[in-house]
Amino acid sequence: MSINPPLLLLAGALLLTGCDRDRTSGLCTRFPQFCADLHGDSWCNAERDALVQARYERAGAAGDAGRYRLMSSLEDYRQCLDPLLDIEYTKRHERKNDKVETLVDITEELERLEAQTADSDYPYLQLWRWQRHGDRAARNAFIAQAERPAMQQADLQLALARLVRHRDPEATEQALHRALALLPAGKQPPADLMGTLVELYVSQQRYQEAWIWTTIMKELKDSQQVDWGQMASHVRFDEDQQARLRQQADAIVRQLQQGRYQHGGAAY
């Protein structure tokens, strides 16, 4: 008997989903305080499960990393629930009241956590305060600790590059390449990361680097995102030059795919 591979994948996904629900149900049974204020129907299951797990992990390990994860889970849960409050339930109006009470509770919990972490130097929390509350002191502190070990995460380096992009091209380039070097094997670089590199190099008239990273974008992302006409308006390379640049681009693509990219300036 042959079995359709997509059916196997679907069955695996359902088993994993069931495992997640069983784990969450078990946590709620053992630690009802993690679930008592959450809504009870089937809406926002994934967000609710993630919040229960974050509460459980936060209870077992103090620290700003746990607080940040819990805050992120609370916000995701709140954003999922909020649009549902506009739905008019015709059979069970108490469902809406249940969600309203939940929304109030988790908003208050999130506000308490934000107050507790208002002075934290944990980079993700500094970025949180800047992005959600426009806290310039947090923004400046985030930028100032670019070299700290805690900042050596690809997403943090990309966030740093976005913050300094228009005032410090050298720091922007360094952060973008560092973000690429921190990506694990098999992780696709964000298109806007490579696009920012191309724009940076074009603005500095470093057209060989711009051509290389445009080629890399074409290899790793949708080729429709690449505007070769715009590149040609700045500079044209002959066939020998293109062959040499393509070799460099191919080498970088392999490094990125294997999670071992290193930026060596002109010597790619």
C-alpha positions as CSV (number, residue, x, y, z in Angstrom):
1,M,0.0,0.0,0.0
2,S,1.4,3.4,-0.9
3,I,1.0,6.4,1.3
4,N,0.9,9.9,0.0
5,P,3.9,11.9,1.5
6,P,1.8,15.1,2.1
7,L,-0.6,12.9,4.2
8,L,2.4,11.8,6.2
9,L,3.5,15.4,6.8
10,L,0.0,16.4,7.8
11,A,-0.2,13.5,10.2
12,G,3.1,14.5,11.7
13,A,2.0,18.1,12.1
14,L,-1.2,17.0,13.8
15,L,0.8,14.8,16.2
16,L,3.1,17.7,17.1
17,T,0.1,20.0,17.6
18,G,-1.5,17.3,19.9
19,C,1.8,17.1,21.9
20,D,1.8,20.8,22.3
21,R,-1.8,20.9,23.5
22,D,-1.1,18.0,25.9
23,R,1.9,19.7,27.3
24,T,-0.1,22.9,27.9
25,S,-3.0,21.0,29.4
26,G,-0.6,19.3,31.7
27,L,0.9,22.6,32.8
28,C,-2.5,24.0,33.5
29,T,-3.4,21.0,35.6
30,R,-0.2,21.2,37.6
31,F,0.0,25.0,37.8
32,P,-3.5,26.4,37.4
33,Q,-2.3,29.9,38.3
34,F,-0.7,30.0,34.8
35,C,-4.1,29.5,33.1
36,A,-6.8,30.8,35.4
37,D,-7.0,34.3,33.7
38,L,-7.0,33.0,30.1
39,H,-10.0,32.6,27.9
40,G,-11.5,29.1,27.5
41,D,-12.6,28.6,23.9
42,S,-10.6,27.6,20.8
43,W,-9.6,31.0,19.6
44,C,-5.9,32.0,19.7
45,N,-4.8,28.5,20.8
46,A,-1.1,28.9,19.6
47,E,-0.7,32.2,21.3
48,R,-2.4,31.0,24.5
49,D,-0.2,27.9,24.6
50,A,3.0,30.0,24.1
51,L,2.0,32.3,26.9
52,V,1.4,29.4,29.3
53,Q,4.8,28.0,28.4
54,A,6.5,31.4,28.9
55,R,4.8,31.7,32.3
56,Y,6.1,28.3,33.3
57,E,9.6,29.0,32.2
58,R,9.6,32.4,33.8
59,A,8.6,30.9,37.1
60,G,11.6,28.5,37.0
61,A,14.2,31.0,36.0
62,A,14.5,34.6,37.1
63,G,16.1,37.1,34.7
64,D,15.4,39.6,32.0
65,A,15.5,37.0,29.2
66,G,12.5,35.3,30.8
67,R,10.7,38.5,31.4
68,Y,11.2,39.5,27.8
69,R,9.9,36.3,26.4
70,L,6.9,36.5,28.7
71,M,6.2,40.1,27.6
72,S,6.5,39.0,23.9
73,S,4.0,36.2,24.5
74,L,1.6,38.5,26.4
75,E,1.7,41.0,23.5
76,D,1.2,38.3,20.9
77,Y,-1.8,36.9,22.8
78,R,-3.3,40.4,23.3
79,Q,-2.9,41.2,19.6
80,C,-4.7,38.0,18.7
81,L,-7.5,38.5,21.1
82,D,-8.1,42.2,20.5
83,P,-9.8,41.9,17.0
84,L,-12.1,39.2,18.4
85,L,-13.8,41.7,20.7
86,D,-15.6,43.3,17.7
87,I,-17.2,39.9,16.9
88,E,-20.8,39.8,18.0
89,Y,-21.7,36.4,19.5
90,T,-25.3,35.5,18.9
91,K,-25.5,32.3,21.0
92,R,-23.0,32.8,23.9
93,H,-22.4,36.4,24.9
94,E,-20.4,35.3,27.8
95,R,-17.5,34.4,25.4
96,K,-17.0,38.0,24.6
97,N,-17.0,39.0,28.3
98,D,-14.5,36.2,28.9
99,K,-12.1,37.7,26.4
100,V,-12.7,41.3,27.7
101,E,-11.7,40.2,31.2
102,T,-8.7,38.3,29.8
103,L,-7.6,41.3,27.8
104,V,-7.7,43.5,30.8
105,D,-5.7,41.1,33.0
106,I,-2.9,40.4,30.5
107,T,-2.6,44.2,29.7
108,E,-2.1,44.8,33.4
109,E,0.4,42.0,33.6
110,L,2.3,43.4,30.6
111,E,2.3,46.9,32.2
112,R,3.7,45.5,35.4
113,L,6.5,43.7,33.6
114,E,7.3,46.9,31.6
115,A,7.6,48.8,34.9
116,Q,9.9,46.1,36.4
117,T,12.2,46.2,33.4
118,A,12.2,50.0,32.8
119,D,15.9,50.3,33.7
120,S,17.1,47.0,32.3
121,D,20.2,46.9,30.1
122,Y,19.1,43.7,28.4
123,P,19.3,44.6,24.7
124,Y,15.9,43.1,23.7
125,L,14.2,45.1,26.5
126,Q,16.0,48.3,25.4
127,L,14.8,47.7,21.9
128,W,11.3,47.0,23.2
129,R,11.2,50.4,25.0
130,W,12.3,52.2,22.0
131,Q,10.1,50.5,19.4
132,R,6.9,50.6,21.5
133,H,7.3,53.7,23.7
134,G,9.8,55.9,21.8
135,D,12.3,55.8,24.7
136,R,15.3,57.6,23.2
137,A,17.5,56.8,26.2
138,A,16.9,53.1,25.6
139,R,17.6,53.6,22.0
140,N,20.9,55.3,22.7
141,A,21.9,52.7,25.3
142,F,21.1,49.9,22.8
143,I,23.4,51.5,20.2
144,A,26.1,52.1,22.7
145,Q,26.5,48.5,23.6
146,A,27.0,47.2,20.0
147,E,30.2,45.3,21.0
148,R,28.8,43.5,24.1
149,P,28.5,39.7,24.0
150,A,24.7,40.1,24.6
151,M,24.4,41.9,21.3
152,Q,25.9,39.1,19.3
153,Q,22.6,37.9,17.9
154,A,21.7,38.3,14.2
155,D,18.3,40.0,14.8
156,L,19.9,42.5,17.3
157,Q,22.7,43.4,14.8
158,L,20.1,43.9,12.1
159,A,18.1,46.1,14.4
160,L,21.3,48.1,15.2
161,A,22.0,48.6,11.5
162,R,18.5,50.0,11.0
163,L,19.0,52.5,13.9
164,V,22.4,53.8,12.7
165,R,21.8,53.5,9.0
166,H,21.4,57.2,8.2
167,R,24.1,58.6,10.5
168,D,26.9,56.1,10.6
169,P,27.5,54.1,7.3
170,E,30.6,52.3,8.7
171,A,28.7,51.1,11.8
172,T,25.8,50.1,9.6
173,E,28.0,48.0,7.3
174,Q,29.7,46.3,10.2
175,A,26.4,45.4,11.9
176,L,24.9,44.0,8.7
177,H,27.9,41.8,8.0
178,R,28.0,40.7,11.7
179,A,24.3,39.8,11.4
180,L,25.1,37.7,8.4
181,A,28.0,36.0,10.2
182,L,25.7,35.1,13.1
183,L,23.1,33.3,11.0
184,P,23.0,29.6,11.5
185,A,23.3,27.1,8.6
186,G,20.2,26.9,6.5
187,K,18.8,30.2,7.8
188,Q,17.9,32.6,4.9
189,P,19.2,36.1,5.3
190,P,16.4,38.7,5.4
191,A,15.9,40.3,2.0
192,D,16.0,43.8,3.5
193,L,19.4,43.1,5.1
194,M,21.0,42.4,1.7
195,G,19.0,45.1,0.1
196,T,20.4,47.6,2.6
197,L,23.9,46.4,1.9
198,V,23.3,47.0,-1.8
199,E,21.9,50.5,-1.2
200,L,24.8,51.3,1.1
201,Y,27.4,50.3,-1.4
202,V,25.7,52.1,-4.3
203,S,25.6,55.3,-2.2
204,Q,29.3,55.0,-1.6
205,Q,30.0,54.2,-5.3
206,R,31.4,50.7,-4.3
207,Y,29.8,49.1,-7.3
208,Q,31.6,45.8,-7.3
209,E,30.3,45.0,-3.8
210,A,26.9,46.2,-4.8
211,W,27.0,43.9,-7.9
212,I,28.1,41.0,-5.7
213,W,25.3,41.4,-3.2
214,T,22.7,42.0,-5.9
215,T,23.8,38.6,-7.3
216,I,23.5,37.0,-3.9
217,M,20.0,38.4,-3.5
218,K,19.0,36.9,-6.8
219,E,20.4,33.5,-5.8
220,L,18.8,33.4,-2.3
221,K,15.6,35.3,-2.8
222,D,13.0,36.0,-5.4
223,S,14.8,37.3,-8.5
224,Q,11.9,39.8,-9.0
225,Q,13.2,41.7,-6.0
226,V,16.4,42.5,-7.9
227,D,16.4,45.6,-10.1
228,W,19.3,44.9,-12.5
229,G,18.3,48.0,-14.6
230,Q,19.0,50.2,-11.6
231,M,22.4,48.6,-11.2
232,A,23.2,49.0,-14.9
233,S,22.4,52.7,-14.6
234,H,25.4,53.1,-12.3
235,V,28.0,50.9,-13.8
236,R,28.5,48.1,-16.3
237,F,31.0,45.3,-16.1
238,D,32.4,43.3,-19.0
239,E,32.0,39.5,-19.2
240,D,35.4,38.8,-17.5
241,Q,34.6,41.2,-14.6
242,Q,31.2,39.7,-14.2
243,A,32.6,36.1,-14.1
244,R,35.1,37.1,-11.4
245,L,32.4,38.9,-9.4
246,R,30.0,36.0,-9.8
247,Q,32.7,33.6,-8.4
248,Q,32.9,35.8,-5.3
249,A,29.1,35.9,-5.0
250,D,28.9,32.1,-5.3
251,A,31.5,31.6,-2.6
252,I,29.5,33.9,-0.2
253,V,26.3,32.0,-1.0
254,R,27.9,28.8,0.0
255,Q,29.2,30.3,3.2
256,L,25.8,31.6,4.1
257,Q,24.1,28.3,3.4
258,Q,26.7,26.5,5.6
259,G,26.5,29.1,8.4
260,R,30.2,30.0,8.2
261,Y,30.1,33.5,6.6
262,Q,32.9,35.8,7.4
263,H,33.3,39.3,6.1
264,G,36.8,40.0,5.0
265,G,36.4,43.4,3.5
266,A,37.6,43.4,-0.1
267,A,38.9,39.9,0.1
268,Y,35.6,37.9,0.0
